[in-house]
Amino acid sequence: MSTTQRIALIFTIIGAINWGLIGFFQFNLVAAIFGDNTILSRIIYGLVGIAGLINLGLLFKPNEEVEHSPEARTTK
């Protein structure tokens, strides 16, 4: 996983936590920290959205553990 993907994953997790707080407690952490509908909060929302798009690529990336490897064949 590249550094860009790791940073994107961090932003995606922050967004998921924020959505969880909104859904369960009606508390918007980003708005509480940076203000409601300020330029800074809009930048954070934008970064989380871009991070989600970057992480979308992880969905289609082949798993390194499941890659085709030569299987041991037994002979009789």
GUDREN-698896 format. One record per residue (C-alpha): residue number from 1; x, y, z; residue in three letters. Coordinates in nm, 4 decimals, always signed. Layout:
BEGIN
- num  x  y  z  residuo
- NUM  X  Y  Z  ALA
...
***
This chain:
BEGIN
- num  x  y  z  residuo
- 1  +0.0000  +0.0000  +0.0000  MET
- 2  +0.1473  +0.3326  -0.1020  SER
- 3  +0.1828  +0.6358  +0.1224  THR
- 4  -0.0935  +0.8152  -0.0694  THR
- 5  -0.3302  +0.5252  -0.0104  GLN
- 6  -0.2432  +0.5162  +0.3596  ARG
- 7  -0.3144  +0.8895  +0.3963  ILE
- 8  -0.6366  +0.8448  +0.2010  ALA
- 9  -0.7325  +0.5573  +0.4290  LEU
- 10  -0.6779  +0.7779  +0.7352  ILE
- 11  -0.9066  +1.0471  +0.5894  PHE
- 12  -1.1652  +0.7838  +0.5005  THR
- 13  -1.1606  +0.6523  +0.8572  ILE
- 14  -1.2009  +1.0074  +0.9912  ILE
- 15  -1.5008  +1.0514  +0.7613  GLY
- 16  -1.6506  +0.7211  +0.8725  ALA
- 17  -1.6127  +0.8152  +1.2390  ILE
- 18  -1.7746  +1.1518  +1.1706  ASN
- 19  -2.0684  +0.9866  +0.9899  TRP
- 20  -2.1058  +0.7419  +1.2775  GLY
- 21  -2.1209  +1.0284  +1.5256  LEU
- 22  -2.3788  +1.2055  +1.3102  ILE
- 23  -2.5889  +0.8912  +1.2746  GLY
- 24  -2.5820  +0.7808  +1.6373  PHE
- 25  -2.5560  +1.1066  +1.8298  PHE
- 26  -2.6450  +1.3842  +1.5816  GLN
- 27  -2.3004  +1.5316  +1.6496  PHE
- 28  -2.0865  +1.6575  +1.3617  ASN
- 29  -1.7261  +1.6483  +1.4831  LEU
- 30  -1.5866  +1.8358  +1.1824  VAL
- 31  -1.8374  +2.1190  +1.2265  ALA
- 32  -1.7676  +2.1275  +1.6012  ALA
- 33  -1.3927  +2.1632  +1.5468  ILE
- 34  -1.3758  +2.3798  +1.2339  PHE
- 35  -1.7145  +2.5529  +1.2358  GLY
- 36  -2.0346  +2.4887  +1.0468  ASP
- 37  -1.9981  +2.5440  +0.6699  ASN
- 38  -1.6658  +2.7303  +0.6946  THR
- 39  -1.4022  +2.7093  +0.4231  ILE
- 40  -1.1877  +2.4890  +0.6481  LEU
- 41  -1.4689  +2.2415  +0.7133  SER
- 42  -1.5459  +2.2315  +0.3392  ARG
- 43  -1.1791  +2.1525  +0.2701  ILE
- 44  -1.1931  +1.8653  +0.5211  ILE
- 45  -1.5106  +1.7302  +0.3596  TYR
- 46  -1.3466  +1.7602  +0.0182  GLY
- 47  -1.0348  +1.5756  +0.1331  LEU
- 48  -1.2469  +1.2967  +0.2799  VAL
- 49  -1.4365  +1.2688  -0.0489  GLY
- 50  -1.1163  +1.2539  -0.2538  ILE
- 51  -0.9767  +0.9971  -0.0107  ALA
- 52  -1.2836  +0.7824  -0.0643  GLY
- 53  -1.2287  +0.7939  -0.4401  LEU
- 54  -0.8626  +0.6987  -0.3987  ILE
- 55  -0.9587  +0.4084  -0.1731  ASN
- 56  -1.2088  +0.2913  -0.4309  LEU
- 57  -0.9061  +0.1591  -0.6185  GLY
- 58  -0.8269  -0.0708  -0.3254  LEU
- 59  -1.1552  -0.2487  -0.3885  LEU
- 60  -1.0305  -0.3723  -0.7254  PHE
- 61  -0.6681  -0.4348  -0.6268  LYS
- 62  -0.5834  -0.8047  -0.6164  PRO
- 63  -0.5078  -0.9410  -0.2728  ASN
- 64  -0.1394  -1.0346  -0.2462  GLU
- 65  -0.2210  -1.3397  -0.0347  GLU
- 66  -0.4652  -1.4760  -0.2913  VAL
- 67  -0.2524  -1.4176  -0.6005  GLU
- 68  -0.2020  -1.7159  -0.8237  HIS
- 69  +0.0842  -1.9188  -0.6918  SER
- 70  +0.2001  -2.2547  -0.8180  PRO
- 71  +0.0241  -2.5239  -0.6234  GLU
- 72  +0.2128  -2.8247  -0.5040  ALA
- 73  +0.1044  -3.1266  -0.7049  ARG
- 74  +0.1443  -3.4725  -0.5748  THR
- 75  +0.2390  -3.7549  -0.8043  THR
- 76  +0.1101  -4.1061  -0.7670  LYS
***
